[in-house]
Amino acid sequence: MVFATKSSIPPHGIYLTKPRMTLQMIIRKLASVLPTRLRKLLTRQLGRKDAHRRALDAEMAIIRSSGYFDAAFYLRQNLDVAEADVDPLDHYLRHGWREKRHPSRFAGVLEEFHSNPDLRTVLDKFGVCDDWLQPADRRALPNENAVRELVRGTQFSNKFDFSLEPDGSTRRLGEAIMHIAAKKPSITGSKGESPDVSIIIPVYGQTHFVLNCLDSLAEHSSRYNAEVIVIDDASPKQTESQRLGEIPWIRYIRRAQNSGFLDTCNEAAQHAVGKTLVLLNSDTRVVDSWLDELMDSFAVFPDAGLIGSMLINEDGTLQEAGGIYWDDGSAWNYGRNDDPNDPKYCFARRVDYCSAAAIAVPTTVWRRVGGFDPEFRPAYAEDADLAFRIRQEGLETWYQPLSKVIHYEGMTHGRDLSKGGKAYQVANMAKFKNRWAAILKTHGTSGVNVINAANRCAKKRLLVIDSITPTPDQDSGSFITEKMIRAYQELGYAITFVPQNAYRWVERYSADLQRLGVECLYDPFCTSIEQVVTLHPDFDAILAYRFGVLSQVYDLLRQQLPLARLIFHNVDLHYLREQREAELHQDQAQLSAAKITQSMELEVIAKSDCNIVHTAVEAAIIREQVPIDNIIEFPYISEVHRTGRLFDDRRDIMFLGGFAHVPNIDGILDFHENVWPKIISKLPDDAQLLIVGADPTKEVLALAGARTTVTGYVEELEPWFDRARVFVAPLRYGAGIKGKLIQSLSFGVPSVATSVAAEGIGLTSDREAIIADNADDFANAVVELYGDREKWGELRKAGFDLVEKNYSWNRCLELCQRALDVADATWVKRIDHQRKRRLETILADDGRI
């Protein structure tokens, strides 16, 4: 996130000095000495101006209450405006926006401020233009949803005249409680429904903060059903805090005696009935998807016993991306006051601990370890101690950055370590150090090598490089990339992913990797492979996809990471695909280009420590041209999807393919022109051709008609495979394994495919699929299979068997480990050979050989 800096002084000395007299003041002074007729004329004119001013004031009030304009921030950043003693909003609307001064401390608010439909009309009246706000290359970043939640918090406090400060006013407390009581939060579910989660909010005074927190929960949506327990630790303003009990969708509990955060949480946990306990500070606001991301992480990380959220400061900076403990017993909030969009804070990691402002612990785990240890009364270090005791039970502590919380830190106990509740922090840190001294000895010196300390659980590191961020629901190449990343994670590697040809954070797809614990590098934080190896000079291995990508970075990787084993996954033989296309179209120029590609591709293969190909055919072709023994045949990865829909429930013919891949376009266009007309009259009238896949071109879209459906991108493939009786793979050229055909087998849809499409899968014609290459044979095979229930069932069963035998997850893990072993052996041989060559050169130069 880029934060606003102090703007330059506005031109022409605007507002540099305090204005002495307004025009209205001068007119009023003159009116007392002017003739009656002129005085009335001036008074009417002044009245019109006053009416216009009142209208403007009303419109400006809309902006003030919206939360999008931060007057205090504006004055702090623009000292010339503060010194002039003018209304900051008035200055912004008249001058500041032209000078590109920021209306708020949150950079992401800028676009929302000017695009908000409730404010756009008002801004237009002031002539505010937003042409400069959104550059054409503006790119998304991970934490824009947190910025929106910060604004909602400001809107809530403005609406009820609260100040998000420790001593904030609660003059309109009753109105705020009625407002929240009237809401029907989706997360609290129906009465009598057993909750998945118990959200525990400990309270000690600061009622305005509690209401701010509850306001965010009231609007929060989740797949999980929750009970919300607000437990009051005998707040001093009893009549004020007890009014929280008027909110019907929370359980309000007031303790008889104040004893601090630790005891309050332990008592609340005794009342909780949810399967998971979620502790949430009262001085927080939860961000969209907070609860889902927190809870889903237990499925992603099955050994987790505690998971914590990313904590964000009220100014939009990072408060904590998990906690670090050092060997001297001191603790750090990792990333404090840094940019929360920085890639090093935006992927899930195992951590030393997470601050209890927002953590989730399965109820059984909490009760097994006894909750917070009373030794740390009343508060501080109890959350780290809990994490360490959970680790003693053989479980893990994870930080999940996709679960985000705004934390107005220090509002309940302040920040002064010498007094109040914070004074216990020093004493409890000493207790913690004594208890865990043996473990802390391995944690390193405070402040030294912070990134390594934050990632201390990463024992082995793998750099993965591909052209772009994988989109596994759109193309089979991305599907394989994502599956291999997960396999290497299971084999114990921490993964850093680089999209070499597009250093961008891609909404959804980058987040999908970050959620799993993959560090994704993107601009503006990282824009080149040079920066990558500077950030992480200690990779154990490299997995690079596609020769066009690896050829760009090979020399630098070998120079900067000489110890890293290099595994090259070429996806398919590019030159073979180009050669087959050229031969199909009898294009001599294209054939010459394929020869150049061949030379470059084989050179990269020869220099790699291990080469992964998808088919035995490609392995044999490579071995004919390059005498190497470090090739691994790595087929597709798939699971069997046995649905209940059988022969009579299916009507359609289906093709699947991403249309960014040219062979798919050629294949379906040729099929529709030369095969489909031979089939359509022999099918039932309601049978359709389903053309499924992302990025259809104009030519493909033009195929849509009464009997042909072109879907474009679809989120789920199963509904489309369930409609299909026969799958077709009419590819005329290409290389590598064809994921579409394996997917059809895994979904139980028998196929008719060309030899090119079936290459390398291990199919036998008429056993797992039917192979046909000319238009007449292909059409006849489709019609025969469509009408033969018995043959259809035999092919379906054989297809399932083939997938289970050759494309299972266990087979994937086995081949990924084998690739590492082969790369290691090749690397050792290469280094030994280079050593011998250097020695021979030295001896030759000395004349000794």
C-alpha positions in Angstrom: 0.0 0.0 0.0 1.3 3.4 -0.9 0.6 6.0 1.7 0.1 9.7 1.2 3.0 12.0 1.8 2.9 15.7 2.5 1.7 17.6 -0.6 3.5 20.5 -2.1 2.4 24.0 -1.3 -0.5 25.0 -3.5 0.1 27.6 -6.2 -0.5 31.3 -5.9 -0.2 31.3 -2.1 -3.7 29.9 -1.6 -4.6 29.8 2.1 -1.1 30.6 3.1 -2.4 33.3 5.5 -5.5 33.3 7.6 -8.3 35.2 5.8 -9.3 38.3 7.8 -12.8 39.2 6.4 -15.2 37.3 4.2 -17.4 39.0 1.6 -20.5 38.5 3.7 -18.9 40.2 6.7 -18.1 43.2 4.5 -21.6 43.4 3.1 -23.2 43.2 6.6 -20.9 46.1 7.8 -21.9 48.2 4.8 -25.6 47.4 5.2 -25.7 49.4 8.4 -24.8 52.7 6.7 -26.5 52.2 3.2 -29.9 53.6 2.1 -32.9 51.4 2.9 -33.6 50.3 -0.8 -29.9 49.4 -1.4 -29.8 47.7 2.0 -32.8 45.5 1.2 -31.2 44.6 -2.2 -28.0 43.6 -0.5 -29.8 41.7 2.2 -31.8 39.6 -0.4 -28.5 38.9 -2.2 -26.9 37.9 1.0 -29.9 35.7 1.9 -29.5 33.8 -1.4 -25.8 33.3 -0.7 -26.6 32.1 2.8 -29.2 29.6 1.4 -26.7 28.4 -1.2 -24.1 28.1 1.6 -26.5 26.1 3.7 -27.2 23.7 0.8 -23.5 23.3 0.3 -23.0 22.7 4.0 -25.7 20.0 3.9 -23.9 18.3 0.9 -20.5 18.6 2.7 -22.1 17.0 5.7 -22.9 13.9 3.6 -19.2 13.6 2.8 -18.1 14.2 6.4 -20.4 11.4 7.6 -19.3 9.0 4.9 -15.9 8.2 6.5 -14.1 8.7 3.2 -12.7 12.1 4.1 -10.3 12.3 7.1 -10.1 15.9 8.2 -7.5 15.3 10.9 -5.2 13.4 8.5 -5.7 16.1 5.8 -4.6 18.9 8.2 -1.6 16.8 9.4 -0.4 16.2 5.9 -1.0 19.8 4.7 0.4 22.3 7.2 -0.4 25.2 4.9 -4.1 24.4 5.2 -3.8 24.0 9.0 -2.0 27.3 9.4 -4.6 29.1 7.3 -7.3 27.9 9.7 -9.8 26.9 7.0 -12.2 24.0 6.7 -10.1 21.1 5.4 -13.0 19.5 3.4 -13.8 22.9 1.8 -10.1 23.2 0.8 -10.1 19.7 -0.6 -13.2 20.2 -2.7 -12.1 23.6 -4.0 -8.3 23.0 -4.5 -6.9 19.9 -2.9 -8.1 17.3 -5.4 -6.6 19.3 -8.3 -3.3 19.3 -6.4 -3.6 15.5 -5.9 -3.7 15.8 -2.1 -5.1 12.7 -0.4 -8.5 12.8 1.3 -7.7 10.0 3.7 -4.8 8.0 5.2 -5.9 5.0 3.2 -4.6 5.0 -0.3 -7.2 2.5 -1.5 -10.0 4.8 -0.4 -9.1 7.3 -3.1 -10.9 5.4 -5.9 -13.8 4.4 -3.6 -14.3 8.0 -2.4 -14.8 9.2 -6.0 -16.7 6.3 -7.3 -19.2 5.9 -4.4 -22.6 6.5 -5.9 -23.9 8.3 -2.8 -21.1 10.8 -3.0 -20.6 11.2 -6.8 -23.5 13.7 -7.2 -22.2 15.9 -4.4 -18.6 15.8 -5.8 -19.9 16.7 -9.2 -21.5 19.8 -7.9 -18.1 20.9 -6.6 -16.6 20.2 -10.0 -14.3 17.4 -8.6 -12.9 15.4 -11.5 -11.5 11.9 -11.1 -9.6 11.4 -14.4 -6.2 11.3 -12.5 -7.4 8.8 -9.9 -7.1 5.5 -11.8 -4.2 5.0 -14.1 -4.7 2.5 -16.8 -2.2 0.1 -15.3 -3.5 0.2 -11.8 -3.1 -3.3 -10.3 -4.9 -5.0 -7.5 -3.1 -5.8 -4.2 -4.1 -8.3 -1.5 -5.4 -6.0 1.3 -7.8 -3.7 -0.5 -10.7 -5.3 1.4 -9.1 -4.2 4.7 -9.0 -0.6 3.5 -12.8 -0.8 2.9 -13.3 -2.1 6.4 -11.3 0.8 7.9 -13.6 3.2 6.1 -16.7 1.3 7.5 -15.3 1.7 11.0 -15.0 5.5 10.4 -18.5 5.6 9.0 -19.9 3.8 12.1 -18.1 6.1 14.5 -19.2 9.2 12.6 -22.8 8.1 12.5 -23.0 7.9 16.3 -20.5 10.6 17.2 -18.0 8.1 18.6 -14.3 8.7 18.6 -12.1 5.7 18.1 -9.9 6.7 20.9 -9.5 5.2 24.5 -11.7 8.0 26.0 -14.1 8.2 23.1 -17.5 9.8 23.7 -20.6 7.5 24.0 -23.2 10.2 24.1 -25.4 8.4 21.5 -24.7 5.0 23.0 -28.4 4.1 23.2 -28.9 4.8 19.5 -25.9 2.7 18.5 -27.1 -0.2 20.6 -30.6 0.0 19.0 -29.0 0.1 15.6 -27.0 -3.0 16.2 -29.8 -4.8 18.1 -32.0 -4.4 15.0 -29.6 -6.2 12.7 -30.0 -9.9 11.9 -26.4 -11.2 11.4 -26.1 -14.1 9.0 -23.3 -15.7 11.0 -25.4 -16.3 14.1 -27.8 -18.7 12.3 -31.1 -19.9 13.6 -32.1 -20.4 17.2 -31.4 -23.9 18.4 -28.9 -24.5 15.6 -25.6 -25.9 17.0 -22.8 -23.4 16.3 -19.6 -24.4 14.5 -17.8 -21.5 16.2 -17.9 -19.7 19.5 -16.7 -16.1 19.0 -15.5 -14.8 22.4 -15.2 -11.1 22.9 -13.7 -10.1 26.3 -14.8 -6.6 27.3 -13.5 -4.1 29.9 -15.1 -0.7 29.4 -14.6 1.0 26.0 -18.2 0.3 25.0 -17.9 2.3 21.9 -15.1 -0.1 20.7 -17.2 -3.1 21.5 -20.1 -1.7 19.4 -17.7 -1.0 16.5 -16.6 -4.6 16.6 -20.2 -5.9 16.8 -21.1 -3.6 13.9 -18.6 -5.4 11.7 -19.8 -8.9 12.9 -23.4 -7.9 12.2 -22.5 -7.4 8.5 -20.1 -10.3 8.2 -21.1 -13.3 6.1 -19.7 -16.8 6.5 -20.4 -20.4 5.7 -19.9 -21.1 9.4 -22.6 -20.7 12.0 -21.4 -18.9 15.1 -22.5 -17.9 18.6 -21.1 -14.5 19.8 -20.2 -14.4 23.5 -19.5 -10.9 24.9 -18.1 -11.3 28.4 -17.8 -8.2 30.5 -14.9 -8.3 33.0 -16.8 -6.1 35.5 -16.4 -2.9 33.6 -16.4 0.2 35.8 -19.3 1.9 33.9 -21.7 -0.9 34.7 -24.8 0.8 33.5 -23.2 1.6 30.2 -21.6 -1.8 29.5 -24.7 -3.8 30.7 -26.7 -2.2 27.9 -24.9 -4.6 25.6 -27.3 -7.2 26.9 -30.0 -5.5 24.9 -28.5 -6.9 21.7 -30.5 -10.1 21.1 -28.0 -11.9 18.8 -25.2 -12.0 21.4 -24.8 -13.8 24.7 -23.9 -11.1 27.2 -22.2 -12.3 30.4 -21.1 -10.0 33.2 -18.4 -11.2 35.6 -18.9 -10.4 39.3 -15.3 -9.3 39.8 -12.6 -7.9 37.5 -9.5 -10.2 37.1 -8.2 -9.5 33.6 -8.2 -10.8 30.1 -6.9 -14.3 30.8 -9.5 -15.3 33.4 -12.2 -13.6 31.3 -11.4 -15.7 28.2 -11.1 -18.9 30.3 -14.5 -18.4 31.8 -16.1 -17.6 28.5 -14.6 -20.8 27.0 -16.5 -22.7 29.7 -19.8 -21.3 28.4 -18.9 -21.9 24.8 -20.7 -24.7 22.8 -19.0 -24.3 19.4 -16.6 -26.8 18.0 -14.0 -24.1 17.6 -13.2 -21.2 19.9 -12.4 -17.9 18.3 -11.0 -15.2 20.5 -11.6 -11.7 19.2 -10.5 -8.4 20.9 -13.2 -5.9 21.5 -11.1 -3.2 19.8 -11.3 -4.8 16.4 -13.2 -4.9 13.2 -13.3 -8.1 11.1 -12.7 -7.9 7.4 -14.6 -9.7 4.7 -14.0 -13.5 4.6 -12.2 -13.3 8.0 -14.1 -16.2 9.6 -14.2 -18.4 6.5 -10.4 -18.1 5.9 -9.7 -18.7 9.6 -11.8 -21.8 9.8 -11.0 -23.2 6.4 -7.3 -23.2 7.3 -7.9 -26.2 9.7 -8.7 -28.3 6.6 -5.7 -26.9 4.7 -3.4 -27.5 7.6 -4.7 -30.7 9.3 -2.0 -30.6 12.0 -2.9 -27.1 13.1 -3.9 -26.5 16.7 -4.0 -22.7 16.6 -4.5 -20.3 13.7 -4.2 -16.5 13.8 -5.3 -13.7 11.6 -3.3 -10.8 10.0 -3.6 -7.8 12.3 -3.8 -4.3 10.6 -3.3 -1.0 12.3 -5.9 1.8 12.2 -3.7 3.7 9.8 -3.7 0.8 7.3 -0.2 -0.4 8.1 0.6 -3.9 9.2 0.4 -4.6 12.9 1.4 -8.3 12.9 2.0 -11.1 10.5 2.5 -13.7 13.2 4.9 -13.4 16.1 8.6 -14.1 16.6 10.2 -15.1 19.9 14.0 -14.6 20.2 16.5 -16.4 22.4 16.5 -13.6 25.0 12.8 -14.1 25.6 11.8 -10.9 23.7 9.0 -11.0 21.2 8.4 -9.2 17.9 5.2 -8.6 15.9 6.6 -9.5 12.5 6.2 -6.8 9.9 5.0 -4.2 12.4 4.2 -0.8 10.7 5.2 -2.2 7.3 3.1 -2.5 4.2 0.6 -5.3 4.6 0.7 -6.0 0.8 4.3 -7.0 0.9 4.5 -10.6 -0.4 6.6 -11.8 2.6 3.6 -11.1 4.9 0.9 -12.4 2.6 1.2 -16.2 2.6 0.3 -18.7 5.3 3.2 -19.8 7.5 3.9 -21.8 10.6 4.9 -19.3 13.3 6.1 -19.1 16.9 2.8 -17.6 18.0 -0.1 -15.3 17.1 -1.4 -12.5 19.2 -4.7 -13.4 20.9 -6.5 -10.4 19.3 -7.8 -12.8 16.7 -7.1 -16.6 17.0 -9.0 -19.8 16.5 -8.4 -23.0 18.6 -10.5 -26.2 18.3 -12.5 -26.5 21.6 -11.1 -30.0 22.2 -7.5 -28.7 21.9 -8.2 -25.7 24.2 -9.7 -28.0 26.9 -6.9 -30.5 26.5 -4.2 -28.0 27.3 -6.4 -26.2 29.9 -6.8 -22.8 28.0 -4.7 -19.9 29.1 -2.3 -20.7 32.0 -3.3 -18.7 35.2 0.4 -18.2 35.8 0.2 -15.3 33.3 -2.6 -13.4 35.0 -4.0 -10.9 34.3 -2.6 -10.8 30.7 0.4 -10.8 28.3 2.5 -13.7 27.0 -0.5 -16.0 27.7 -1.1 -16.3 24.0 2.5 -17.2 23.2 2.5 -19.7 26.1 -0.7 -21.3 24.7 0.9 -21.7 21.3 4.0 -23.3 22.8 1.9 -25.7 24.9 -0.2 -26.6 21.8 3.1 -27.4 20.0 4.1 -29.7 22.9 0.9 -31.6 22.0 2.3 -32.3 18.6 0.2 -29.6 16.9 1.2 -26.5 14.9 0.5 -22.8 15.0 -0.3 -21.1 11.7 -0.7 -17.6 10.6 -3.3 -17.1 7.8 -3.1 -13.6 6.2 -6.2 -14.1 4.1 -8.1 -13.8 7.5 -7.7 -10.1 8.4 -8.7 -8.0 11.4 -8.4 -4.3 12.0 -7.0 -3.9 15.6 -7.1 -0.5 17.2 -4.2 -1.6 19.4 -3.7 -0.6 23.0 -7.2 0.8 23.5 -8.0 -1.5 26.5 -4.7 -1.3 28.4 -2.9 1.5 26.7 0.7 1.3 25.6 2.7 2.5 28.6 4.7 -0.5 30.0 5.2 1.2 33.4 1.6 1.4 34.5 -1.8 -0.2 34.3 -2.4 -3.6 32.6 0.6 -3.1 30.4 3.0 -3.3 33.4 2.3 -7.0 33.6 3.9 -7.4 30.1 7.4 -7.1 31.5 6.9 -9.6 34.3 5.1 -12.1 32.2 7.8 -12.0 29.5 10.3 -13.0 32.1 8.1 -15.9 33.2 7.7 -17.0 29.6 11.5 -17.0 29.0 12.1 -19.1 32.1 9.5 -21.7 31.1 10.6 -22.1 27.5 14.3 -21.4 27.8 15.4 -24.7 26.2 13.4 -24.1 23.0 14.2 -20.4 22.9 18.0 -21.2 22.7 17.4 -22.2 19.1 15.5 -19.1 18.1 18.4 -16.8 17.3 19.6 -13.3 18.4 16.9 -10.6 18.6 16.6 -8.7 15.4 19.2 -10.7 13.5 18.1 -12.3 10.2 14.4 -11.5 10.8 13.1 -13.2 7.6 14.7 -16.5 8.5 13.3 -16.2 12.1 9.8 -15.6 10.7 10.2 -18.7 8.5 12.1 -20.8 10.9 9.9 -23.9 10.2 11.0 -23.8 6.5 13.8 -26.4 6.5 14.0 -26.8 2.7 13.2 -24.1 0.1 12.0 -24.6 -3.5 11.8 -21.8 -6.1 9.0 -22.4 -8.7 9.1 -20.4 -11.9 6.4 -20.3 -14.5 5.3 -17.9 -17.2 2.3 -16.6 -15.3 0.4 -17.3 -12.1 -1.4 -20.7 -12.5 -5.1 -20.7 -13.3 -5.8 -24.4 -12.7 -9.5 -24.2 -13.4 -8.7 -22.9 -16.9 -5.9 -25.0 -18.4 -4.3 -28.3 -17.7 -0.7 -26.9 -17.6 -1.7 -24.7 -14.6 -3.5 -27.6 -13.1 -0.2 -29.6 -13.1 1.8 -26.7 -11.8 -0.6 -26.2 -8.8 -0.6 -30.0 -8.0 3.2 -30.2 -8.1 3.5 -27.2 -5.8 1.2 -29.0 -3.3 3.2 -32.2 -3.7 6.5 -30.5 -2.9 4.9 -28.8 0.1 3.8 -32.3 1.3 7.4 -33.4 0.8 8.5 -30.7 3.2 9.5 -27.7 1.0 8.6 -24.1 1.5 7.6 -22.7 -1.9 8.3 -19.3 -3.4 6.5 -18.8 -6.7 7.6 -16.4 -9.5 5.4 -15.5 -12.5 8.4 -14.6 -14.7 6.5 -13.0 -17.5 3.9 -11.2 -15.4 5.0 -10.1 -11.9 1.5 -9.3 -10.7 -0.7 -10.3 -7.9 -3.7 -12.0 -9.6 -6.9 -11.7 -7.6 -8.1 -15.2 -6.6 -5.3 -17.2 -8.2 -2.4 -15.6 -6.3 -4.6 -15.7 -3.2 -5.3 -19.4 -3.8 -1.5 -20.1 -3.6 -0.9 -17.8 -0.6 -3.7 -19.5 1.3 -1.9 -22.8 0.9 1.4 -21.3 2.2 3.1 -20.3 -1.1 5.0 -17.1 -1.2 4.0 -15.3 -4.4 6.3 -12.5 -5.6 4.8 -9.6 -7.5 5.2 -5.9 -8.2 5.8 -3.3 -6.9 7.7 -5.3 -4.3 9.5 -7.6 -6.7 9.8 -7.2 -10.5 12.7 -9.3 -11.7 14.5 -12.5 -11.1 17.5 -10.5 -9.9 15.4 -9.3 -7.0 14.1 -12.8 -6.4 17.6 -14.3 -5.8 18.6 -11.2 -3.7 15.5 -11.7 -1.4 16.2 -15.5 -1.1 19.8 -16.5 -1.7 19.3 -19.9 -0.1 17.0 -22.1 -2.3 17.7 -25.8 -2.2 16.1 -26.6 -5.5 14.4 -24.8 -8.5 11.4 -26.1 -10.5 11.1 -24.2 -13.8 8.4 -24.6 -16.4 8.6 -24.1 -20.1 11.8 -23.6 -22.0 10.9 -20.0 -23.0 10.8 -19.2 -19.3 13.9 -21.1 -18.2 16.0 -19.8 -21.1 15.5 -16.2 -19.9 16.8 -16.9 -16.4 19.1 -19.9 -16.6 22.4 -18.2 -16.5 21.5 -16.0 -13.6 20.1 -18.9 -11.6 23.3 -21.0 -12.1 25.4 -18.0 -11.2 23.5 -16.8 -8.1 22.2 -20.1 -6.8 25.0 -22.6 -7.6 24.0 -25.1 -5.0 20.4 -25.3 -6.1 19.3 -28.4 -8.0 17.5 -27.4 -11.2 14.4 -29.4 -12.3 13.0 -28.5 -15.7 9.4 -29.2 -16.5 8.8 -28.4 -20.2 5.0 -29.1 -20.1 5.3 -30.3 -23.7 7.9 -30.3 -26.5 7.3 -26.9 -28.0 9.2 -27.5 -31.2 7.3 -30.8 -31.8 4.0 -29.0 -31.5 5.2 -26.2 -33.9 6.6 -28.8 -36.3 3.4 -30.8 -36.4 1.4 -27.6 -37.0 3.7 -26.6 -39.9 3.5 -30.0 -41.5 -0.3 -29.9 -41.2 -0.5 -26.6 -43.0 2.5 -27.3 -45.2 4.1 -24.0 -44.1 7.8 -24.0 -44.8 8.6 -20.8 -42.9 6.9 -22.2 -39.8 8.8 -25.4 -40.2 12.1 -23.4 -40.2 11.0 -21.6 -37.1 10.3 -24.9 -35.4 13.9 -25.9 -36.2 15.2 -22.9 -34.3 12.9 -23.7 -31.4 14.2 -27.3 -31.4 17.8 -26.1 -31.0 17.0 -23.8 -28.1 14.8 -26.3 -26.4 17.2 -29.1 -26.5 20.0 -26.9 -25.2 18.0 -26.0 -22.1 17.1 -29.7 -21.6 20.8 -30.7 -21.9 21.8 -28.2 -19.2 19.2 -29.1 -16.6 19.7 -31.4 -13.6 16.4 -33.3 -14.2 13.9 -33.1 -17.0 10.2 -33.8 -16.6 8.1 -34.8 -19.6 4.5 -36.1 -19.7 4.8 -39.0 -22.1 7.1 -41.8 -23.0 6.9 -40.6 -26.6 8.5 -37.3 -25.7 11.1 -39.0 -23.6 12.1 -41.2 -26.5 12.3 -38.3 -28.9 14.6 -36.4 -26.5 16.9 -39.4 -25.9 17.3 -39.8 -29.7 18.8 -36.3 -29.9 20.4 -35.7 -26.5 22.2 -38.6 -24.8 21.0 -38.0 -21.3 19.6 -40.3 -18.5 17.9 -37.7 -16.3 14.4 -37.8 -17.7 11.3 -38.4 -15.6 8.0 -39.4 -17.2 5.4 -37.5 -15.1 1.9 -38.1 -16.3 -1.2 -36.2 -15.4 -2.7 -36.1 -11.8 -6.3 -36.8 -11.3 -8.9 -38.4 -9.0 -11.9 -40.5 -10.0 -15.2 -38.7 -9.9 -17.9 -41.4 -9.7 -21.2 -39.6 -10.2 -24.6 -41.2 -10.2 -25.6 -40.2 -13.7 -25.4 -43.2 -16.1 -26.0 -43.8 -19.8 -29.7 -42.9 -20.1 -29.3 -39.7 -18.0 -26.9 -38.2 -20.5 -27.6 -36.6 -23.9 -24.8 -34.4 -25.1 -21.4 -34.5 -26.9 -18.7 -32.5 -25.1 -15.3 -30.9 -26.0 -13.1 -29.3 -23.3 -10.1 -27.0 -23.8 -8.7 -23.6 -23.0 -8.7 -21.5 -26.1 -5.5 -19.6 -25.4 -4.0 -22.8 -26.7 -4.1 -22.8 -30.5 -4.4 -26.6 -31.1 -7.7 -26.5 -29.2 -9.1 -23.8 -31.5 -7.9 -25.7 -34.6 -9.3 -29.0 -33.3 -12.8 -27.8 -32.5 -13.2 -25.7 -35.6 -12.2 -28.7 -37.8 -14.5 -31.0 -35.8 -17.5 -28.6 -36.2 -16.9 -28.2 -39.9 -16.0 -31.8 -41.0 -17.3 -34.2 -38.3 -20.3 -32.6 -36.5 -22.5 -32.5 -39.7 -22.0 -36.2 -40.2 -23.2 -36.8 -36.6 -26.0 -34.4 -35.8 -28.7 -36.1 -37.8 -28.1 -39.4 -36.1 -28.5 -38.0 -32.6 -31.7 -37.2 -30.6 -33.1 -33.8 -31.4 -32.3 -32.5 -28.0 -28.6 -33.6 -28.0 -26.2 -30.8 -28.1 -22.5 -30.2 -28.7 -21.0 -28.6 -25.6 -17.9 -26.6 -26.2 -16.5 -25.9 -22.7 -13.4 -23.9 -21.9 -12.0 -20.4 -21.1 -11.2 -17.7 -23.5 -13.1 -18.8 -26.6 -12.1 -16.8 -29.7 -14.5 -15.0 -32.1 -14.3 -18.0 -34.4 -15.2 -20.4 -31.6 -18.0 -18.2 -30.2 -19.4 -18.1 -33.8 -20.1 -21.8 -33.6 -22.8 -21.3 -31.0 -26.3 -22.1 -32.2 -29.5 -24.2 -31.6 -27.5 -27.4 -31.2 -24.1 -26.0 -30.1 -23.4 -24.4 -26.7 -20.2 -22.4 -26.2 -19.8 -21.9 -22.4 -16.7 -19.9 -22.0 -15.1 -20.3 -18.5 -17.0 -22.4 -16.1 -16.2 -22.8 -12.3 -17.3 -26.4 -12.0 -16.7 -29.1 -14.7 -18.8 -31.8 -13.1 -22.2 -30.5 -14.2 -21.0 -30.4 -17.8 -19.4 -33.8 -17.8 -22.7 -35.1 -16.2 -24.6 -34.0 -19.3 -22.2 -35.6 -21.7 -22.6 -39.2 -23.0 -19.5 -39.0 -25.3 -16.4 -36.8 -25.0 -14.5 -35.8 -28.2 -10.8 -34.9 -28.4 -10.3 -34.1 -32.1 -6.8 -32.5 -31.9 -4.9 -32.5 -35.2 -1.5 -31.4 -33.7 0.1 -30.8 -30.4 2.5 -32.4 -28.0 2.6 -33.6 -24.4 -0.1 -35.3 -22.4 -3.7 -34.0 -23.0 -5.3 -33.3 -19.6 -8.7 -33.0 -21.1 -8.7 -36.6 -22.1 -7.7 -37.8 -18.6 -10.3 -35.6 -17.1 -13.0 -37.2 -19.3 -11.8 -40.6 -18.1 -11.8 -39.5 -14.5 -15.4 -38.2 -14.8 -16.5 -41.4 -16.4 -17.3 -40.1 -19.9 -16.1 -42.4 -22.6 -14.1 -40.7 -25.4 -13.4 -40.6 -29.1 -9.9 -39.2 -29.6 -7.3 -38.7 -32.3 -3.9 -40.4 -32.1 -2.4 -37.0 -31.2 -4.8 -36.4 -28.3 -4.3 -40.0 -27.0 -0.5 -39.8 -27.2 1.3 -40.8 -24.0 -1.8 -41.6 -21.9 -1.5 -45.3 -22.2 -4.9 -45.8 -23.9 -5.7 -48.9 -25.9 -8.3 -48.3 -28.6 -11.7 -49.9 -27.9 -10.7 -50.6 -24.3 -10.4 -47.2 -22.5 -11.4 -45.0 -25.5 -11.8 -45.2 -29.2 -9.0 -43.7 -31.4 -9.9 -42.4 -34.8 -8.0 -40.0 -37.1 -10.0 -39.2 -40.2 -13.4 -37.4 -40.2 -15.5 -40.4 -41.3 -14.0 -42.8 -38.8 -14.2 -40.2 -36.1 -17.9 -39.6 -36.8 -18.8 -43.3 -37.0 -17.0 -43.9 -33.7 -19.0 -41.2 -31.9 -22.3 -42.4 -33.2 -21.5 -46.0 -32.4 -20.4 -45.2 -28.8 -23.4 -42.9 -28.3 -25.8 -45.7 -29.0 -24.1 -48.7 -27.5 -24.9 -48.9 -23.7 -22.8 -52.0 -23.1 -19.7 -50.7 -24.9 -20.2 -47.4 -23.1 -20.2 -49.1 -19.7 -17.1 -51.1 -20.5 -15.1 -48.1 -21.6 -16.2 -46.1 -18.6 -15.1 -48.8 -16.1 -11.7 -49.3 -17.9 -11.2 -45.5 -17.9 -11.7 -45.3 -14.1 -9.2 -48.2 -13.7 -6.6 -46.5 -15.8 -6.9 -43.2 -13.8 -6.7 -44.9 -10.4 -3.6 -46.9 -11.5 -1.5 -44.3 -13.2 -2.6 -40.8 -12.1 -3.1 -41.0 -8.3 -1.8 -38.5 -5.7 0.5 -41.1 -4.3 2.1 -41.6 -7.7 2.5 -37.9 -8.0 4.4 -37.7 -4.7 6.6 -40.6 -5.7 7.6 -39.0 -9.0 8.2 -35.6 -7.4 10.6 -37.2 -4.9 12.2 -39.1 -7.8 12.8 -35.9 -9.7 14.6 -34.4 -6.7 16.8 -37.6 -6.4 17.7 -37.5 -10.1 18.5 -33.8 -10.0 20.7 -34.3 -7.0 22.6 -37.2 -8.7 23.0 -35.2 -11.9 24.2 -32.1 -10.0 26.9 -34.1 -8.2 28.1 -35.5 -11.5 28.1 -32.1 -13.2 30.1 -30.5 -10.3 32.5 -33.4 -10.2 33.1 -33.1 -14.0 33.6 -29.4 -13.8 36.1 -29.9 -10.9 38.1 -32.4 -13.0 38.1 -30.1 -16.0 39.4 -27.2 -13.9 42.2 -29.3 -12.5 43.1 -30.5 -16.0 43.3 -26.9 -17.2 45.5 -25.9 -14.2 47.9 -28.8 -14.8 48.0 -28.2 -18.6 48.8 -24.5 -18.0 51.7 -25.6 -15.7 52.9 -28.0 -18.3 52.5 -31.1 -16.1 50.1 -32.9 -18.5 
